[in-house]
Amino acid sequence: MSELVNEQTPRQIVAELDKYIVGQDKAKRAVAIALRNRWRSRQLEESMREDIIPKNILMIGSTGVGKTEIARRLAKLVCAPFIKVEATKFTEVGYVGRDVESLVRDLAETAVRMVKQRRLEAVKEKAEALAEERILDVFVPEPKTSTNPLGRLFGAAGEPEPAEEKPAEPKYKAGREWCKKRLDAGEMEDELIEIDVEDTPRPMVGMFAGSSLEGMSDNLQDMIGSLVPRKHKKRKVTVKEARKIFAQEESLKLVDMDEVTEEAIRAAEQSGIVFLDEIDKVAAPERSGAGPDVSREGVQRDILPIVEGSTVMTKYGPLKTDHVLFIAAGAFHTAKPSDLIPELQGRFPIRVELSSLKKEDFRRILVEPKNALIKQYQALLATEGITLTFRDDAIDELAQMALTVNDQTENIGARRLHTLLEKLLEEISFDAPDMTEKEVAIDAAYVREKLSDITVDRDLSRFVL
């Protein structure tokens, strides 16, 4: 159970988030405390532990300021089952989209996938050894047994005879040893062999999709799969490909899926994180007797029991949402958090307002995080042998332009930097394979040359960026 609960202190969690997200200290502190409280609750007696539920968080801020990234990095940091769901997918009148309980089923799927992957990694070495034995069986098959097995096994008195080494055994062992040495040396990787593999059945795509019975599709497919035996087919593949196929098959044989599902449900219940994006889109600022507001309020009432704590049936068994951490987020430009129904408001007691990005924030986003945009483009162009450098004045100019375009048009936060950099490096990215000059330095003059018309022409910037 210890591997399901994060043991890092709030300060350590914030330090890890700082590596990827610039600013937004209040939001980072809020999620760090929420995560640490989970660890604290695990230290209590069971009678009290069950009564302590996570304090759900509502993040308020315009798009592109880091709401989703904080939640995603948080889940990755603690290896917790995590799903991102847009509340708007439930807002269609008549519920054309999926039913609200599908988010819990998606969480269960994510948890099973995570636990299964961890178990597969644990048996990887053993599976690879078994895969090599199967490859050796193809090259050096085991010698056939005697044509009279009863006469070989039992004497006249019906007593078992001592096993005798078959004449072909020394040759068989020597052949396997010789093959094994060549396999270990990598001399046979490109040789073609014929193997017997399971024929994977096609999934029944779309069955019951979009209805409240959508979970029946998976259950029905599993039931049919367990009743109908798997077909096998012959394939000619290289030794390298056969090793991958055999290793995967052997790994699945070594992993107990009953244990996987049991652990996954427990992980989802105790450590699961659900990120409800665009929650402001289901808020109804002016409630009326008819129209889309009714649908929005209906979605809120459907989400409410999931957030409050209920038991949802999944294909892996019942999953309780009492201790799942819900993080909701929205820009709240036209609506306010108070426009949500009171019951739902009460389920998000922690509210954090994320600040809009300033020029210095844009500058830091370009260079500081481990996955900074400039580092990404430098790595991409390095594959073509191009060494790309950005001078300080170029970074300042990009930050100022991002701020200016956001002010002139829609404020999309840090996502503006993606569009600016893509347009700035468009010519270099296109010509990179044919360029003879491998050293490229970007300065402020180059940035202005490529992007100045975007900031000057407000109408053009609306269409391009």
C-alpha beads as a LAMMPS data file, in Angstrom:
LAMMPS data file: protein, C-alpha beads

465 atoms
464 bonds

1 atom types
1 bond types

-500.0 500.0 xlo xhi
-500.0 500.0 ylo yhi
-500.0 500.0 zlo zhi

Masses

1 110.0

Atoms # bond

1 1 1 0.000 0.000 0.000
2 1 1 2.958 2.335 0.618
3 1 1 3.712 2.601 -3.104
4 1 1 0.258 4.050 -3.658
5 1 1 0.774 7.001 -1.310
6 1 1 3.211 9.826 -1.937
7 1 1 5.674 10.483 0.899
8 1 1 7.196 13.740 -0.349
9 1 1 6.826 16.868 1.748
10 1 1 4.879 19.854 0.367
11 1 1 8.154 21.739 -0.114
12 1 1 9.594 18.857 -2.162
13 1 1 6.436 18.628 -4.271
14 1 1 6.532 22.364 -5.038
15 1 1 10.237 22.093 -5.910
16 1 1 9.452 19.343 -8.417
17 1 1 6.588 21.346 -9.942
18 1 1 8.907 24.372 -10.232
19 1 1 11.028 22.394 -12.690
20 1 1 8.176 22.431 -15.221
21 1 1 5.821 25.282 -14.302
22 1 1 6.747 28.940 -13.926
23 1 1 5.082 30.928 -11.133
24 1 1 1.574 30.124 -9.813
25 1 1 2.965 29.498 -6.310
26 1 1 -0.477 29.571 -4.636
27 1 1 -1.813 26.787 -6.840
28 1 1 1.323 24.693 -6.338
29 1 1 1.101 25.066 -2.565
30 1 1 -2.597 24.095 -2.594
31 1 1 -2.058 20.865 -4.535
32 1 1 1.050 20.026 -2.505
33 1 1 -0.877 20.327 0.759
34 1 1 -3.755 18.261 -0.640
35 1 1 -1.309 15.543 -1.613
36 1 1 0.477 15.584 1.729
37 1 1 -2.859 15.338 3.546
38 1 1 -3.408 12.028 1.790
39 1 1 -0.181 10.720 3.291
40 1 1 -1.156 12.104 6.713
41 1 1 -4.535 10.379 6.606
42 1 1 -2.820 7.030 5.940
43 1 1 -0.955 7.375 9.219
44 1 1 -4.175 7.522 11.248
45 1 1 -6.261 4.719 12.681
46 1 1 -8.632 3.129 10.210
47 1 1 -11.738 4.356 12.047
48 1 1 -10.671 7.998 11.599
49 1 1 -8.993 7.507 8.220
50 1 1 -12.253 6.723 6.447
51 1 1 -13.844 9.954 7.672
52 1 1 -11.105 12.195 6.293
53 1 1 -11.891 12.923 2.651
54 1 1 -9.690 14.911 0.255
55 1 1 -10.282 18.654 0.037
56 1 1 -11.083 19.193 -3.628
57 1 1 -9.549 22.177 -5.415
58 1 1 -11.073 24.748 -7.774
59 1 1 -8.515 26.553 -9.964
60 1 1 -9.620 29.864 -11.445
61 1 1 -7.611 31.395 -14.262
62 1 1 -7.585 32.110 -17.968
63 1 1 -6.433 29.517 -20.469
64 1 1 -2.732 28.828 -20.805
65 1 1 -1.639 29.867 -17.301
66 1 1 -0.787 26.339 -16.137
67 1 1 -3.926 24.808 -14.600
68 1 1 -3.849 21.552 -16.540
69 1 1 -0.073 21.298 -16.404
70 1 1 -0.052 21.525 -12.604
71 1 1 -2.576 18.681 -12.281
72 1 1 -0.857 16.517 -14.910
73 1 1 2.629 16.976 -13.442
74 1 1 1.283 16.339 -9.960
75 1 1 -0.151 12.964 -11.004
76 1 1 3.040 12.055 -12.865
77 1 1 5.122 13.012 -9.846
78 1 1 3.344 10.579 -7.539
79 1 1 2.549 7.913 -10.167
80 1 1 -1.162 8.265 -9.393
81 1 1 -3.998 7.286 -11.747
82 1 1 -4.952 10.525 -13.487
83 1 1 -7.570 11.496 -16.047
84 1 1 -8.485 14.840 -17.588
85 1 1 -12.146 15.318 -18.465
86 1 1 -13.757 18.347 -20.056
87 1 1 -17.049 19.099 -18.380
88 1 1 -18.417 20.385 -21.693
89 1 1 -18.607 16.846 -23.079
90 1 1 -21.609 16.301 -20.807
91 1 1 -23.425 19.550 -21.701
92 1 1 -25.192 18.555 -24.909
93 1 1 -28.949 18.647 -24.534
94 1 1 -30.140 15.067 -24.369
95 1 1 -26.660 13.914 -23.385
96 1 1 -25.393 13.179 -26.863
97 1 1 -21.964 12.720 -25.308
98 1 1 -20.935 10.198 -22.687
99 1 1 -22.589 9.747 -19.313
100 1 1 -20.908 11.277 -16.285
101 1 1 -20.004 7.923 -14.720
102 1 1 -17.716 7.272 -17.677
103 1 1 -15.064 9.430 -16.022
104 1 1 -14.845 6.899 -13.169
105 1 1 -14.602 4.029 -15.646
106 1 1 -11.821 5.901 -17.445
107 1 1 -10.023 6.319 -14.118
108 1 1 -10.252 2.568 -13.508
109 1 1 -8.851 1.883 -16.994
110 1 1 -5.942 4.221 -16.349
111 1 1 -5.216 2.586 -12.994
112 1 1 -5.250 -0.921 -14.483
113 1 1 -2.944 0.177 -17.280
114 1 1 -0.493 1.724 -14.795
115 1 1 -0.415 -1.262 -12.443
116 1 1 -0.184 -3.718 -15.326
117 1 1 2.757 -1.805 -16.809
118 1 1 4.520 -1.821 -13.446
119 1 1 3.986 -5.581 -13.075
120 1 1 5.207 -6.180 -16.637
121 1 1 8.378 -4.211 -15.894
122 1 1 8.950 -6.353 -12.791
123 1 1 8.876 -9.615 -14.795
124 1 1 10.682 -8.222 -17.837
125 1 1 13.978 -10.054 -17.290
126 1 1 12.291 -13.394 -16.621
127 1 1 10.061 -12.956 -19.682
128 1 1 13.075 -12.176 -21.883
129 1 1 14.812 -15.346 -20.668
130 1 1 11.720 -17.416 -21.474
131 1 1 11.450 -15.722 -24.866
132 1 1 15.011 -16.752 -25.677
133 1 1 14.218 -20.342 -24.733
134 1 1 11.294 -20.295 -27.179
135 1 1 13.565 -18.986 -29.933
136 1 1 16.046 -21.772 -29.171
137 1 1 13.154 -24.254 -29.445
138 1 1 12.546 -23.019 -32.985
139 1 1 16.182 -23.441 -34.046
140 1 1 16.884 -26.611 -32.058
141 1 1 13.632 -28.524 -31.422
142 1 1 13.569 -31.024 -28.588
143 1 1 14.242 -34.602 -29.827
144 1 1 11.153 -36.732 -30.324
145 1 1 10.354 -39.272 -27.614
146 1 1 10.144 -43.017 -28.095
147 1 1 7.292 -44.336 -30.293
148 1 1 6.296 -46.716 -27.470
149 1 1 5.964 -44.464 -24.424
150 1 1 4.266 -47.135 -22.251
151 1 1 7.061 -49.616 -22.871
152 1 1 9.626 -46.915 -22.060
153 1 1 7.971 -45.785 -18.865
154 1 1 6.932 -49.113 -17.376
155 1 1 8.669 -52.504 -17.196
156 1 1 6.986 -55.917 -17.228
157 1 1 5.965 -55.594 -13.568
158 1 1 4.416 -52.183 -14.179
159 1 1 7.167 -50.382 -12.193
160 1 1 8.648 -47.157 -13.612
161 1 1 12.033 -47.666 -15.226
162 1 1 14.901 -45.285 -14.472
163 1 1 15.127 -42.543 -17.070
164 1 1 17.934 -43.105 -19.531
165 1 1 19.622 -40.373 -21.537
166 1 1 18.464 -40.511 -25.117
167 1 1 21.199 -40.914 -27.700
168 1 1 20.238 -37.590 -29.293
169 1 1 20.509 -35.590 -26.051
170 1 1 24.225 -34.693 -26.162
171 1 1 23.813 -33.418 -29.727
172 1 1 20.650 -31.545 -28.710
173 1 1 22.363 -29.801 -25.792
174 1 1 25.406 -28.917 -27.861
175 1 1 23.167 -27.449 -30.583
176 1 1 21.281 -25.272 -28.080
177 1 1 24.503 -24.040 -26.486
178 1 1 25.942 -23.133 -29.895
179 1 1 22.718 -21.305 -30.848
180 1 1 22.577 -19.528 -27.497
181 1 1 26.100 -18.174 -27.929
182 1 1 25.208 -16.827 -31.361
183 1 1 21.968 -15.289 -30.020
184 1 1 23.808 -13.634 -27.109
185 1 1 26.366 -12.248 -29.560
186 1 1 23.571 -10.807 -31.725
187 1 1 24.619 -12.773 -34.819
188 1 1 21.136 -14.118 -35.601
189 1 1 18.960 -11.005 -35.122
190 1 1 18.086 -10.648 -38.827
191 1 1 17.435 -14.331 -39.552
192 1 1 13.844 -15.244 -40.475
193 1 1 11.994 -17.834 -38.429
194 1 1 8.408 -19.101 -38.445
195 1 1 6.582 -18.734 -35.161
196 1 1 3.113 -19.496 -33.822
197 1 1 1.341 -16.436 -32.369
198 1 1 -2.099 -15.664 -30.982
199 1 1 -4.455 -13.913 -33.367
200 1 1 -5.704 -10.813 -31.568
201 1 1 -9.455 -10.299 -32.096
202 1 1 -10.697 -6.957 -33.393
203 1 1 -12.343 -4.744 -30.747
204 1 1 -16.044 -4.032 -31.140
205 1 1 -15.633 -0.327 -31.718
206 1 1 -18.560 1.944 -31.026
207 1 1 -20.877 -0.637 -29.521
208 1 1 -23.231 1.125 -27.088
209 1 1 -21.000 4.239 -27.315
210 1 1 -22.626 7.447 -26.202
211 1 1 -25.274 5.804 -24.036
212 1 1 -25.473 5.043 -20.349
213 1 1 -24.866 1.392 -21.288
214 1 1 -21.484 2.068 -22.878
215 1 1 -19.732 -0.057 -20.251
216 1 1 -21.589 -3.072 -21.638
217 1 1 -19.384 -3.006 -24.730
218 1 1 -16.248 -3.872 -22.764
219 1 1 -18.004 -6.419 -20.578
220 1 1 -19.574 -8.186 -23.547
221 1 1 -16.280 -8.295 -25.392
222 1 1 -14.492 -9.764 -22.369
223 1 1 -17.229 -12.377 -21.927
224 1 1 -17.042 -13.459 -25.558
225 1 1 -13.244 -13.489 -25.375
226 1 1 -13.312 -15.858 -22.412
227 1 1 -15.788 -18.237 -24.092
228 1 1 -14.213 -18.395 -27.554
229 1 1 -10.681 -19.841 -27.647
230 1 1 -8.007 -17.677 -29.175
231 1 1 -6.954 -18.563 -32.712
232 1 1 -3.298 -19.052 -33.584
233 1 1 -1.558 -18.225 -36.817
234 1 1 1.882 -18.746 -38.331
235 1 1 4.090 -15.731 -38.961
236 1 1 7.531 -15.333 -40.491
237 1 1 9.496 -12.737 -38.566
238 1 1 13.102 -11.919 -37.754
239 1 1 14.651 -13.178 -34.545
240 1 1 14.624 -9.596 -33.244
241 1 1 10.851 -9.283 -33.783
242 1 1 10.226 -12.793 -32.434
243 1 1 12.026 -11.885 -29.234
244 1 1 9.668 -8.940 -28.696
245 1 1 6.571 -11.022 -29.475
246 1 1 7.616 -13.907 -27.228
247 1 1 8.673 -11.576 -24.403
248 1 1 5.286 -9.855 -24.493
249 1 1 3.408 -13.173 -24.449
250 1 1 5.522 -14.538 -21.606
251 1 1 5.138 -11.313 -19.601
252 1 1 1.357 -11.563 -19.822
253 1 1 1.517 -15.175 -18.640
254 1 1 3.615 -14.171 -15.617
255 1 1 1.280 -11.351 -14.540
256 1 1 -1.797 -12.271 -12.499
257 1 1 -4.548 -10.010 -13.853
258 1 1 -6.787 -10.641 -10.831
259 1 1 -4.100 -9.141 -8.600
260 1 1 -3.585 -6.313 -11.078
261 1 1 -7.259 -5.315 -11.089
262 1 1 -7.489 -5.558 -7.305
263 1 1 -4.459 -3.310 -6.837
264 1 1 -5.619 -0.936 -9.584
265 1 1 -9.052 -0.390 -8.026
266 1 1 -7.378 0.262 -4.682
267 1 1 -4.954 2.727 -6.309
268 1 1 -7.777 4.560 -8.086
269 1 1 -9.825 4.796 -4.884
270 1 1 -6.982 5.953 -2.625
271 1 1 -4.706 7.893 -5.020
272 1 1 -6.820 8.733 -8.087
273 1 1 -6.879 12.301 -9.401
274 1 1 -9.650 13.581 -11.697
275 1 1 -9.105 16.907 -13.444
276 1 1 -12.437 18.499 -14.434
277 1 1 -11.580 21.155 -16.984
278 1 1 -13.888 23.922 -18.239
279 1 1 -16.123 23.610 -15.202
280 1 1 -17.168 27.240 -15.795
281 1 1 -18.891 26.181 -19.020
282 1 1 -21.508 24.239 -17.050
283 1 1 -22.162 27.151 -14.695
284 1 1 -25.399 29.004 -15.458
285 1 1 -25.024 32.745 -14.725
286 1 1 -28.667 33.483 -15.531
287 1 1 -30.847 30.509 -14.719
288 1 1 -34.094 30.300 -16.558
289 1 1 -36.905 27.820 -16.972
290 1 1 -35.709 26.484 -20.311
291 1 1 -32.787 26.468 -22.689
292 1 1 -29.175 25.371 -22.335
293 1 1 -28.964 26.505 -18.698
294 1 1 -31.188 23.596 -17.718
295 1 1 -28.773 21.190 -19.403
296 1 1 -25.792 22.813 -17.664
297 1 1 -27.385 22.609 -14.246
298 1 1 -28.341 19.013 -14.978
299 1 1 -24.708 18.199 -15.701
300 1 1 -23.695 19.754 -12.385
301 1 1 -26.262 17.611 -10.569
302 1 1 -24.955 14.518 -12.355
303 1 1 -21.342 15.350 -11.446
304 1 1 -22.297 16.051 -7.814
305 1 1 -22.744 12.435 -6.564
306 1 1 -19.439 11.414 -8.184
307 1 1 -17.608 14.255 -6.388
308 1 1 -19.521 13.700 -3.124
309 1 1 -18.569 10.045 -3.060
310 1 1 -20.415 7.173 -4.656
311 1 1 -19.781 3.664 -5.922
312 1 1 -19.604 3.198 -9.680
313 1 1 -19.582 -0.207 -11.344
314 1 1 -16.686 -0.695 -13.753
315 1 1 -15.627 -3.733 -15.764
316 1 1 -13.044 -4.375 -13.026
317 1 1 -15.497 -4.175 -10.155
318 1 1 -17.036 -1.441 -7.988
319 1 1 -14.974 1.725 -7.507
320 1 1 -15.693 4.135 -4.634
321 1 1 -14.970 7.813 -5.313
322 1 1 -15.016 8.962 -1.673
323 1 1 -11.236 9.466 -1.533
324 1 1 -10.579 10.446 -5.152
325 1 1 -9.089 13.946 -5.415
326 1 1 -11.053 16.187 -7.803
327 1 1 -9.374 19.281 -9.242
328 1 1 -11.744 21.512 -11.209
329 1 1 -10.602 24.397 -13.370
330 1 1 -12.119 27.145 -15.448
331 1 1 -11.489 30.635 -16.773
332 1 1 -14.759 32.018 -15.315
333 1 1 -14.830 34.972 -17.722
334 1 1 -18.607 35.082 -18.177
335 1 1 -19.605 33.051 -15.134
336 1 1 -18.479 33.104 -11.510
337 1 1 -17.751 30.201 -9.147
338 1 1 -20.851 31.294 -7.231
339 1 1 -22.923 30.484 -10.336
340 1 1 -22.331 26.782 -9.735
341 1 1 -25.060 25.061 -7.742
342 1 1 -24.426 25.451 -3.980
343 1 1 -23.986 21.704 -3.416
344 1 1 -21.176 21.536 -5.989
345 1 1 -19.533 24.697 -4.653
346 1 1 -19.354 23.091 -1.236
347 1 1 -17.462 20.127 -2.659
348 1 1 -14.588 22.380 -3.793
349 1 1 -13.609 24.128 -0.569
350 1 1 -10.110 25.148 -1.743
351 1 1 -10.160 27.899 -4.344
352 1 1 -7.007 29.151 -6.004
353 1 1 -6.800 32.022 -8.458
354 1 1 -3.996 31.723 -10.991
355 1 1 -2.450 34.993 -12.116
356 1 1 -2.153 36.131 -15.718
357 1 1 1.290 35.845 -17.259
358 1 1 3.581 38.873 -17.477
359 1 1 6.572 39.513 -19.738
360 1 1 9.016 38.091 -17.191
361 1 1 6.853 34.949 -16.880
362 1 1 6.948 34.430 -20.657
363 1 1 10.714 34.878 -20.607
364 1 1 11.152 32.295 -17.892
365 1 1 8.779 29.840 -19.609
366 1 1 10.962 29.995 -22.720
367 1 1 14.189 28.994 -20.965
368 1 1 13.769 27.743 -17.378
369 1 1 11.581 24.582 -17.256
370 1 1 13.125 21.188 -17.995
371 1 1 10.853 20.940 -21.025
372 1 1 11.238 24.602 -22.042
373 1 1 10.074 25.406 -25.571
374 1 1 13.459 26.662 -26.740
375 1 1 15.110 23.456 -25.488
376 1 1 12.533 21.430 -27.413
377 1 1 13.204 23.233 -30.704
378 1 1 16.970 23.032 -30.179
379 1 1 16.716 19.264 -29.668
380 1 1 14.452 18.822 -32.718
381 1 1 16.771 20.739 -35.062
382 1 1 19.846 19.046 -33.602
383 1 1 18.601 15.846 -35.270
384 1 1 19.296 17.615 -38.591
385 1 1 22.745 18.711 -37.396
386 1 1 21.605 22.302 -36.770
387 1 1 22.917 24.107 -33.690
388 1 1 20.245 26.643 -32.745
389 1 1 20.996 29.408 -30.252
390 1 1 18.816 32.224 -28.927
391 1 1 20.383 35.428 -27.749
392 1 1 19.015 37.226 -24.716
393 1 1 17.559 40.082 -26.761
394 1 1 15.664 37.554 -28.909
395 1 1 14.115 35.945 -25.840
396 1 1 13.111 39.374 -24.504
397 1 1 11.555 40.255 -27.852
398 1 1 9.581 36.990 -27.985
399 1 1 8.289 37.526 -24.429
400 1 1 7.183 41.070 -25.262
401 1 1 5.470 39.944 -28.456
402 1 1 3.600 37.169 -26.654
403 1 1 2.340 39.715 -24.136
404 1 1 1.378 42.199 -26.866
405 1 1 -0.508 39.696 -29.043
406 1 1 -2.354 38.329 -26.004
407 1 1 -3.431 41.868 -25.131
408 1 1 -4.514 42.672 -28.694
409 1 1 -6.400 39.430 -29.332
410 1 1 -7.578 36.541 -27.169
411 1 1 -5.439 35.910 -24.107
412 1 1 -4.346 32.271 -24.482
413 1 1 -1.489 32.511 -22.007
414 1 1 1.681 30.498 -22.556
415 1 1 0.165 28.745 -25.575
416 1 1 0.895 31.961 -27.483
417 1 1 4.592 31.088 -27.325
418 1 1 3.946 27.868 -29.273
419 1 1 2.422 29.768 -32.183
420 1 1 5.076 32.514 -32.145
421 1 1 7.995 30.085 -32.095
422 1 1 6.461 27.870 -34.765
423 1 1 6.098 30.836 -37.113
424 1 1 9.518 32.227 -36.174
425 1 1 11.301 28.949 -37.001
426 1 1 9.096 27.909 -39.913
427 1 1 11.697 28.730 -42.587
428 1 1 14.574 27.132 -40.680
429 1 1 12.553 23.985 -39.946
430 1 1 11.652 23.653 -43.643
431 1 1 15.195 24.200 -44.964
432 1 1 17.069 22.365 -42.183
433 1 1 17.813 19.119 -44.125
434 1 1 19.414 21.109 -47.001
435 1 1 21.193 23.842 -45.042
436 1 1 24.965 24.054 -45.371
437 1 1 25.322 26.541 -42.514
438 1 1 24.785 24.467 -39.379
439 1 1 25.169 27.282 -36.830
440 1 1 22.010 29.405 -36.509
441 1 1 21.765 32.283 -34.038
442 1 1 18.427 34.007 -33.421
443 1 1 18.586 37.645 -32.320
444 1 1 15.998 40.366 -31.738
445 1 1 16.349 41.691 -35.303
446 1 1 15.477 38.268 -36.715
447 1 1 12.449 37.991 -34.399
448 1 1 11.183 41.418 -35.462
449 1 1 11.748 40.595 -39.138
450 1 1 9.668 37.425 -38.950
451 1 1 6.973 38.476 -36.477
452 1 1 6.669 42.266 -36.401
453 1 1 3.817 42.331 -38.956
454 1 1 1.803 40.073 -36.641
455 1 1 1.848 42.559 -33.791
456 1 1 1.306 45.561 -36.071
457 1 1 -1.633 44.134 -38.021
458 1 1 -4.228 43.303 -35.391
459 1 1 -6.637 41.739 -37.884
460 1 1 -3.917 39.481 -39.305
461 1 1 -2.897 38.325 -35.841
462 1 1 -6.454 37.186 -35.175
463 1 1 -6.276 34.761 -38.084
464 1 1 -2.606 33.655 -37.861
465 1 1 -2.101 33.477 -34.113

Bonds

1 1 1 2
2 1 2 3
3 1 3 4
4 1 4 5
5 1 5 6
6 1 6 7
7 1 7 8
8 1 8 9
9 1 9 10
10 1 10 11
11 1 11 12
12 1 12 13
13 1 13 14
14 1 14 15
15 1 15 16
16 1 16 17
17 1 17 18
18 1 18 19
19 1 19 20
20 1 20 21
21 1 21 22
22 1 22 23
23 1 23 24
24 1 24 25
25 1 25 26
26 1 26 27
27 1 27 28
28 1 28 29
29 1 29 30
30 1 30 31
31 1 31 32
32 1 32 33
33 1 33 34
34 1 34 35
35 1 35 36
36 1 36 37
37 1 37 38
38 1 38 39
39 1 39 40
40 1 40 41
41 1 41 42
42 1 42 43
43 1 43 44
44 1 44 45
45 1 45 46
46 1 46 47
47 1 47 48
48 1 48 49
49 1 49 50
50 1 50 51
51 1 51 52
52 1 52 53
53 1 53 54
54 1 54 55
55 1 55 56
56 1 56 57
57 1 57 58
58 1 58 59
59 1 59 60
60 1 60 61
61 1 61 62
62 1 62 63
63 1 63 64
64 1 64 65
65 1 65 66
66 1 66 67
67 1 67 68
68 1 68 69
69 1 69 70
70 1 70 71
71 1 71 72
72 1 72 73
73 1 73 74
74 1 74 75
75 1 75 76
76 1 76 77
77 1 77 78
78 1 78 79
79 1 79 80
80 1 80 81
81 1 81 82
82 1 82 83
83 1 83 84
84 1 84 85
85 1 85 86
86 1 86 87
87 1 87 88
88 1 88 89
89 1 89 90
90 1 90 91
91 1 91 92
92 1 92 93
93 1 93 94
94 1 94 95
95 1 95 96
96 1 96 97
97 1 97 98
98 1 98 99
99 1 99 100
100 1 100 101
101 1 101 102
102 1 102 103
103 1 103 104
104 1 104 105
105 1 105 106
106 1 106 107
107 1 107 108
108 1 108 109
109 1 109 110
110 1 110 111
111 1 111 112
112 1 112 113
113 1 113 114
114 1 114 115
115 1 115 116
116 1 116 117
117 1 117 118
118 1 118 119
119 1 119 120
120 1 120 121
121 1 121 122
122 1 122 123
123 1 123 124
124 1 124 125
125 1 125 126
126 1 126 127
127 1 127 128
128 1 128 129
129 1 129 130
130 1 130 131
131 1 131 132
132 1 132 133
133 1 133 134
134 1 134 135
135 1 135 136
136 1 136 137
137 1 137 138
138 1 138 139
139 1 139 140
140 1 140 141
141 1 141 142
142 1 142 143
143 1 143 144
144 1 144 145
145 1 145 146
146 1 146 147
147 1 147 148
148 1 148 149
149 1 149 150
150 1 150 151
151 1 151 152
152 1 152 153
153 1 153 154
154 1 154 155
155 1 155 156
156 1 156 157
157 1 157 158
158 1 158 159
159 1 159 160
160 1 160 161
161 1 161 162
162 1 162 163
163 1 163 164
164 1 164 165
165 1 165 166
166 1 166 167
167 1 167 168
168 1 168 169
169 1 169 170
170 1 170 171
171 1 171 172
172 1 172 173
173 1 173 174
174 1 174 175
175 1 175 176
176 1 176 177
177 1 177 178
178 1 178 179
179 1 179 180
180 1 180 181
181 1 181 182
182 1 182 183
183 1 183 184
184 1 184 185
185 1 185 186
186 1 186 187
187 1 187 188
188 1 188 189
189 1 189 190
190 1 190 191
191 1 191 192
192 1 192 193
193 1 193 194
194 1 194 195
195 1 195 196
196 1 196 197
197 1 197 198
198 1 198 199
199 1 199 200
200 1 200 201
201 1 201 202
202 1 202 203
203 1 203 204
204 1 204 205
205 1 205 206
206 1 206 207
207 1 207 208
208 1 208 209
209 1 209 210
210 1 210 211
211 1 211 212
212 1 212 213
213 1 213 214
214 1 214 215
215 1 215 216
216 1 216 217
217 1 217 218
218 1 218 219
219 1 219 220
220 1 220 221
221 1 221 222
222 1 222 223
223 1 223 224
224 1 224 225
225 1 225 226
226 1 226 227
227 1 227 228
228 1 228 229
229 1 229 230
230 1 230 231
231 1 231 232
232 1 232 233
233 1 233 234
234 1 234 235
235 1 235 236
236 1 236 237
237 1 237 238
238 1 238 239
239 1 239 240
240 1 240 241
241 1 241 242
242 1 242 243
243 1 243 244
244 1 244 245
245 1 245 246
246 1 246 247
247 1 247 248
248 1 248 249
249 1 249 250
250 1 250 251
251 1 251 252
252 1 252 253
253 1 253 254
254 1 254 255
255 1 255 256
256 1 256 257
257 1 257 258
258 1 258 259
259 1 259 260
260 1 260 261
261 1 261 262
262 1 262 263
263 1 263 264
264 1 264 265
265 1 265 266
266 1 266 267
267 1 267 268
268 1 268 269
269 1 269 270
270 1 270 271
271 1 271 272
272 1 272 273
273 1 273 274
274 1 274 275
275 1 275 276
276 1 276 277
277 1 277 278
278 1 278 279
279 1 279 280
280 1 280 281
281 1 281 282
282 1 282 283
283 1 283 284
284 1 284 285
285 1 285 286
286 1 286 287
287 1 287 288
288 1 288 289
289 1 289 290
290 1 290 291
291 1 291 292
292 1 292 293
293 1 293 294
294 1 294 295
295 1 295 296
296 1 296 297
297 1 297 298
298 1 298 299
299 1 299 300
300 1 300 301
301 1 301 302
302 1 302 303
303 1 303 304
304 1 304 305
305 1 305 306
306 1 306 307
307 1 307 308
308 1 308 309
309 1 309 310
310 1 310 311
311 1 311 312
312 1 312 313
313 1 313 314
314 1 314 315
315 1 315 316
316 1 316 317
317 1 317 318
318 1 318 319
319 1 319 320
320 1 320 321
321 1 321 322
322 1 322 323
323 1 323 324
324 1 324 325
325 1 325 326
326 1 326 327
327 1 327 328
328 1 328 329
329 1 329 330
330 1 330 331
331 1 331 332
332 1 332 333
333 1 333 334
334 1 334 335
335 1 335 336
336 1 336 337
337 1 337 338
338 1 338 339
339 1 339 340
340 1 340 341
341 1 341 342
342 1 342 343
343 1 343 344
344 1 344 345
345 1 345 346
346 1 346 347
347 1 347 348
348 1 348 349
349 1 349 350
350 1 350 351
351 1 351 352
352 1 352 353
353 1 353 354
354 1 354 355
355 1 355 356
356 1 356 357
357 1 357 358
358 1 358 359
359 1 359 360
360 1 360 361
361 1 361 362
362 1 362 363
363 1 363 364
364 1 364 365
365 1 365 366
366 1 366 367
367 1 367 368
368 1 368 369
369 1 369 370
370 1 370 371
371 1 371 372
372 1 372 373
373 1 373 374
374 1 374 375
375 1 375 376
376 1 376 377
377 1 377 378
378 1 378 379
379 1 379 380
380 1 380 381
381 1 381 382
382 1 382 383
383 1 383 384
384 1 384 385
385 1 385 386
386 1 386 387
387 1 387 388
388 1 388 389
389 1 389 390
390 1 390 391
391 1 391 392
392 1 392 393
393 1 393 394
394 1 394 395
395 1 395 396
396 1 396 397
397 1 397 398
398 1 398 399
399 1 399 400
400 1 400 401
401 1 401 402
402 1 402 403
403 1 403 404
404 1 404 405
405 1 405 406
406 1 406 407
407 1 407 408
408 1 408 409
409 1 409 410
410 1 410 411
411 1 411 412
412 1 412 413
413 1 413 414
414 1 414 415
415 1 415 416
416 1 416 417
417 1 417 418
418 1 418 419
419 1 419 420
420 1 420 421
421 1 421 422
422 1 422 423
423 1 423 424
424 1 424 425
425 1 425 426
426 1 426 427
427 1 427 428
428 1 428 429
429 1 429 430
430 1 430 431
431 1 431 432
432 1 432 433
433 1 433 434
434 1 434 435
435 1 435 436
436 1 436 437
437 1 437 438
438 1 438 439
439 1 439 440
440 1 440 441
441 1 441 442
442 1 442 443
443 1 443 444
444 1 444 445
445 1 445 446
446 1 446 447
447 1 447 448
448 1 448 449
449 1 449 450
450 1 450 451
451 1 451 452
452 1 452 453
453 1 453 454
454 1 454 455
455 1 455 456
456 1 456 457
457 1 457 458
458 1 458 459
459 1 459 460
460 1 460 461
461 1 461 462
462 1 462 463
463 1 463 464
464 1 464 465
